[in-house]
Amino acid sequence: MESTKNKQFDTTDLEQKVKSMYRDVALHPEKEYHFSIGRKLAENLGYLLIDLERIPTAAVESFAGVGYFFDLAAIKEGETVLDLGSGSGTDVFIAALRTGKTGQVWGVDMTEEQLDKAERLRKETGFENVSFYKGYIEQLPFPNQSVDVVISNGVINLSAQKEQVFAEAARVLKPGGRMAIADIISEKQLPAAVVSNTTFWASCIGGASQKDQYRSAIENNGFQLAQIRNNPPYHFLSQSAKGASQQFGVKSISLLAIKKRNS
């Protein structure tokens, strides 16, 4: 397991840089970042046009995901879904289309501006089966076994406590529940110069776990991996990010994991 004490950086500084990055994504989707955002990105990753047309446009403008997973999640009407790092709400609103009025979708995020935007859009568009909460994905404010499906898009790599994130996901999931996520991993172990750089972390590079470590972090917390796939359409934009991607195999994946019934 990755240990934060071996990361050689200040996790408070990391949190502030991540918040600053995604505050800008919420408030200024027209700006350029190390990564793509917006509707074109969502379409390239495989999001369905019919879904994008039925959710708030302003949410999609600030979409900063790294892959598509709704086919893996197979959300059913009436289910309860939790989005880890829900941002401006794109995935939450799409999940709400799947659950219908008999289900509910919760989004949790630590960035005030993202939460404010998502909540404003929820009220404006009448998504009554959606709720947003301020919190950390390492310490979820939800009861044990209260969720049918956990989703997350490009967020877990930003945490220095990935094992804790997966432990919390397992805690809130019902036995047999599903975790469908997209995230950034690496083929090779990242060097200390990259891992210790909080700017690289905030740009979805420095926190990329080596793929075998990432898989172990999931399986060690009561999950069985059911499917994993690469997301070739996802690309980094800045030269530094492209360099890390090429040198260390930093890439996007989507996966489905099932919580074991005896966990």
SULMO-V867182 format. One record per helix or strand of 2 or more residues. SS is the DSSP state (@ for helix, = for strand). FROM is the first residue (numbers start at 1). TO is the last residue. If there is no record, write none. Layout:
ss=SS from=FROM to=TO
ss=SS from=FROM to=TO
This chain:
ss=@ from=4 to=6
ss=@ from=11 to=27
ss=@ from=39 to=45
ss=@ from=49 to=52
ss=@ from=57 to=61
ss=@ from=70 to=73
ss== from=80 to=84
ss=@ from=90 to=99
ss== from=104 to=109
ss=@ from=112 to=125
ss== from=130 to=134
ss== from=147 to=153
ss=@ from=156 to=158
ss=@ from=162 to=172
ss== from=173 to=186
ss=@ from=192 to=195
ss=@ from=198 to=202
ss== from=209 to=210
ss=@ from=211 to=219
ss== from=223 to=230
ss=@ from=239 to=248
ss== from=251 to=259
